[in-house]
Amino acid sequence: MAFLVCYLAMPSIIRIAIRRGIVDAPCDRKAHHKVTPSFGGVGIFLSTVLISLLFIPSENMDQIRYVFAALTIIFLVGARDDLDPITPAAKLIGQLMGVSLIIFCAGIKLTSLHGLFGIFELSEGASYVITTLLFIFLINSFNLIDGIDALCASISILVLAVLGTWFFYIGDTAFAVLSMTTAGATLAFLRYNISPSKIFMGDTGSLVLGAMCSVLVIHFVEGGAIASGASFGSLVTIAIGLLILPAFDTTRVFCQRVINGKSPFQPDKNHIHHLLLQVGLSHMQATGILLVTNTGFLVLALRLQDVNPTVFLFIALAIALVLTQCIHLSIYLKGKDVLRTEP
């Protein structure tokens, strides 16, 4: 139902965005080459909320209403930025307002790191601080991978479908509905975001998807397996496998900017998806490779779920660094070939 609502609404959203000038114009730091409507997140958000409200059990609404309130704040921040760009500080303040509702009112927060870096139970203060930082990091990680056609939507659908299936299996109906309605709406949007893209999701979509995936992952890690007694060896390991692409890419780019003496918030074209375009891949080829790679990390996490989460984290980082260096090597070799063939 969420898929149908979003699918049928998207053509109208495209027409309105074009008429109102809500478009994303090409520039040096962007990977597209034509003016494209950029308000697709509206369809994802409204479809998700509408259908979720129809199917989430009433006994769960005391918690879920705060999640929806937080998502609404983050949605409005993204919409404001799509309509008239705002400063990173203003975006951060809006995100903190939404995250505060999730943590303090909905009660969705980390109370333990479950052995990651040897840390288990967290004090109340540490719980609030770590959860807030994790939310902000993940929300913006999804925003930053929204640089080529279909990438953010595809990774989000992977995360949402996996978690939704698990929540359904253990009988966590409210979060299963949240996961699957968001996945369905995003899948409908994806139909219009495949190259040649008819619309981008904009910050309106990427921030909401980042927030939703963050809520679901933290809920999964904290208690997503308690209801039925079923569990993975390490929930943190599975979470790392799910989120490795946006988390690794954001960390790598931020560190690279700081090392080069730049602000970590200064936009550039050094994300992994940009590097794959430099190799000569199309948008959809790059998206396909990154989606398969993220899925591969998830499969690896399932196979190594009994390994200490810290050990798995370093294994995943080592593999990710090697793969990234392989991309850099391909760019270098391509550059040498170009020089060799020039007259």
RADAGI-V198206 format. One line per field, one symbol per residue. phi: phi as a letter, one per 40 degrees, with the letter a starting at -180 (. if undefined). psi: psi as a letter, one per 20 degrees, with the letter a starting at -180 (. if undefined). Layout:
phi->???
psi->???
//
This chain:
phi->.cdcccccccdcccccccccgcbbccaccbccbacbdbaccdcccccccdccccbcdccccdcccccccccccccccccccccadbcdccccccccccccccccbcgcacbacfgcfgbbcbccccccccccccdcccdcccccccbbdgcccccccdccccccccccccgccdcccdcccccccccccddcbcdcccabcgcdccccccccccdcccccccacbcdbgcaccaccccccccbcccccccccccccccccgbcccccabbcdccccccchccdccccccccccccccccccccbcccddcccdcccccccccccccccccccccccccccccc
psi->ghggggghhghhhggggghiknroqqrhjqirjqppqmkhhgggghgggghghhipqhiihhghhhghgghgghghgggghhgoprqhggggggghgghgggghgikorpiqjkipkjpdpqrgghggggggggggggghghhhimirpigggghggggggghggghghjjmgghgggghggggghhghhhiipppphqqhrhhghgghggghgghgghghhkijhhiiqrrgohhgggghhjhghgggggggggggghjkrpijoqaljqhhhhhhhhjqrghggggghgggghghgggghhkiiqphgghghgggggggghghhghhggghghhgghhiq.
//
